[in-house]
């Protein structure tokens, strides 16, 4: 978790999407993952990044 980092603006964007879409926290997490691979990919090692990418495509 020490590599996890994103801006307050990004968090606000995700929370606004969640509210606008009456989405659950899990749905908001999936939205974040599918829309922001440029952010989360830096948090993971190569194997984990490949595994997650395969799951969300």
GROMACS elastic network, one bead per residue, 0.5 to 0.9 nm:
[ bonds ]
;  ai    aj funct       b0    kb
    1     4     6  0.52850   500
    1     5     6  0.87327   500
    1    43     6  0.79138   500
    2     5     6  0.80881   500
    2    43     6  0.84216   500
    3    42     6  0.76290   500
    3    43     6  0.51507   500
    3    44     6  0.81521   500
    4    39     6  0.88642   500
    4    40     6  0.75036   500
    4    42     6  0.83762   500
    4    43     6  0.57781   500
    5    39     6  0.81073   500
    5    40     6  0.84262   500
    5    43     6  0.81679   500
    6     9     6  0.82751   500
    6    10     6  0.64510   500
    6    11     6  0.72686   500
    6    39     6  0.73119   500
    6    40     6  0.87916   500
    7    10     6  0.51596   500
    7    11     6  0.64306   500
    7    12     6  0.86095   500
    8    11     6  0.50118   500
    8    12     6  0.60456   500
    8    13     6  0.85175   500
    9    13     6  0.61349   500
    9    14     6  0.87254   500
   10    14     6  0.62970   500
   10    15     6  0.86213   500
   11    14     6  0.51684   500
   11    15     6  0.61300   500
   11    16     6  0.84877   500
   12    15     6  0.50773   500
   12    16     6  0.59481   500
   12    17     6  0.84794   500
   13    16     6  0.51293   500
   13    17     6  0.61825   500
   13    18     6  0.86180   500
   14    17     6  0.50576   500
   14    18     6  0.61610   500
   14    19     6  0.87060   500
   14    28     6  0.65317   500
   14    29     6  0.82790   500
   14    31     6  0.77581   500
   14    32     6  0.66289   500
   15    19     6  0.62030   500
   15    20     6  0.85294   500
   15    25     6  0.88832   500
   15    28     6  0.74250   500
   16    19     6  0.51292   500
   16    20     6  0.59828   500
   16    21     6  0.84499   500
   17    20     6  0.50892   500
   17    21     6  0.60213   500
   17    22     6  0.83170   500
   17    23     6  0.79344   500
   17    28     6  0.74232   500
   17    31     6  0.85730   500
   18    21     6  0.53167   500
   18    22     6  0.58131   500
   18    24     6  0.69107   500
   18    25     6  0.74117   500
   18    27     6  0.76778   500
   18    28     6  0.55590   500
   18    31     6  0.87297   500
   19    22     6  0.50477   500
   19    23     6  0.64862   500
   19    24     6  0.88195   500
   20    23     6  0.77942   500
   21    24     6  0.88878   500
   23    26     6  0.79210   500
   23    27     6  0.57017   500
   23    28     6  0.63451   500
   24    27     6  0.50920   500
   24    28     6  0.62617   500
   24    29     6  0.86468   500
   25    29     6  0.61709   500
   25    30     6  0.87053   500
   26    29     6  0.50341   500
   26    30     6  0.63251   500
   26    31     6  0.86037   500
   27    30     6  0.50858   500
   27    31     6  0.61199   500
   27    32     6  0.85893   500
   28    32     6  0.61227   500
   28    33     6  0.86142   500
   29    32     6  0.50320   500
   29    33     6  0.62032   500
   29    34     6  0.86365   500
   30    33     6  0.50412   500
   30    34     6  0.60685   500
   30    35     6  0.84561   500
   30    56     6  0.80620   500
   31    34     6  0.52588   500
   31    35     6  0.60175   500
   31    36     6  0.82970   500
   32    35     6  0.53031   500
   32    36     6  0.56974   500
   32    37     6  0.82391   500
   32    40     6  0.89008   500
   33    36     6  0.54778   500
   33    37     6  0.60973   500
   33    39     6  0.87571   500
   33    40     6  0.71857   500
   33    52     6  0.89084   500
   33    53     6  0.89598   500
   33    56     6  0.75954   500
   34    37     6  0.65655   500
   34    53     6  0.87390   500
   34    56     6  0.63590   500
   34    57     6  0.78240   500
   35    38     6  0.85323   500
   36    39     6  0.54784   500
   36    40     6  0.66262   500
   36    41     6  0.84794   500
   37    40     6  0.52931   500
   37    41     6  0.54862   500
   37    42     6  0.85476   500
   37    53     6  0.81582   500
   38    41     6  0.57640   500
   38    42     6  0.72801   500
   39    42     6  0.61315   500
   39    43     6  0.76500   500
   40    43     6  0.52857   500
   40    44     6  0.71772   500
   40    49     6  0.84833   500
   41    44     6  0.57048   500
   41    45     6  0.81407   500
   41    46     6  0.86612   500
   41    48     6  0.89185   500
   41    49     6  0.59167   500
   41    53     6  0.88004   500
   42    45     6  0.78555   500
   42    49     6  0.84715   500
   43    49     6  0.84041   500
   44    47     6  0.79326   500
   44    48     6  0.57982   500
   44    49     6  0.55293   500
   45    48     6  0.54717   500
   45    49     6  0.60179   500
   45    50     6  0.86342   500
   46    49     6  0.51187   500
   46    50     6  0.61601   500
   46    51     6  0.86206   500
   47    50     6  0.52206   500
   47    51     6  0.61848   500
   47    52     6  0.86659   500
   48    51     6  0.50396   500
   48    52     6  0.60760   500
   48    53     6  0.83956   500
   49    52     6  0.53061   500
   49    53     6  0.59992   500
   49    54     6  0.85685   500
   50    53     6  0.51114   500
   50    54     6  0.61729   500
   50    55     6  0.87289   500
   51    54     6  0.52472   500
   51    55     6  0.64222   500
   52    55     6  0.50666   500
   52    56     6  0.63873   500
   52    57     6  0.87942   500
   53    56     6  0.54846   500
   53    57     6  0.63321   500
   54    57     6  0.56639   500
